[in-house]
Amino acid sequence: MAGASFSPPGSPTMVAGMPKPPKPGLPAKPKGTGASLSFGTGATLSGLHPAAPQKPPTTVPPKASGTTTAPPASPLDSTYYQNIAANQFKVNNQINSLTAQGQNANTSLQSALAQLAYQQPRDQLKAEQAMNARGGLYSSVEGQNQGNIVNQYQTRQSGLTQANAQRQAAIGSQISGLQAGEPLYEAGQYDDAVARAVKAALANPATGQTPISTPPPAAPAASILGSPVPKGVVKKNGTLNVNVPKVKSGFGYRGGI
């Protein structure tokens, strides 16, 4: 019969005029560059064109709530720092001078004590020789003389040591006073700097402050009371001698005062 088709058993039925189905197991040919391949179980092969990398998200800094104001400027000016530096230089020089005086005093004490230690045995030997010449080397008088010499040297040593200790204490007190005075001086300079800054701010229109105005000088007495009256204007009876224009009226002419 015309239009009939025959197919072997177990195979799909073919109808005349229909295209043949593709063979099983072969993937379909991709069309175009953006096509994907199918492998039967629903899996597809993509990636003929790689995806563009994603841009990292941009972070936006949080906005501060309200209005922020700039910190106030320091009132410390160059005059403050110059005065502080000059005072520190002066105080350091004074402290160094006092320290050197203390060191010199200690050196002088050690020299004086060494001189006494050198001279004491020689004076004792001299006294023994004098007593030996008189035949009383081991007498009680010689013992008393030796005791007096020792006592004299001990007294001198003690006096020198105590004087140096007092000198060192006075130097230490002066150094402590200088060091304690530095914070007070700096505090006073800070107050002066603040006063200068306030005065400058008040005198600067850009700060929005009212400038400091000084009162005007007092006017002279002549400008307040007016010009002095010329001579001859005031009559003897107290009236003013001024020229007044005459005015015509029904009762005749009047003029003057």
Secondary structure, 3 states (H helix, E strand, C coil): CCCCCCCCCCCCCCCCCCCCCCCCCCCCCCCCCCCCEECCCCCEECCCCCCCCCCCCCCCCCCCCCCCCCCCCCCCCHHHHHHHHHHHHHHHHHHHHHHHHHHHHHHHHHHHHHHHHHHHHHHHHHHHHHHHHCCCCCCHHHHHHHHHHHHHHHHHHHHHHHHHHHHHHHHHHHHHHHHHHHHHHHHHHHHHHHHHHHHHHHHCHHHCCCCCCCCCCCCCHHHHHCCCCCCCCECCCCCECCCCCCEEECCEEECCC
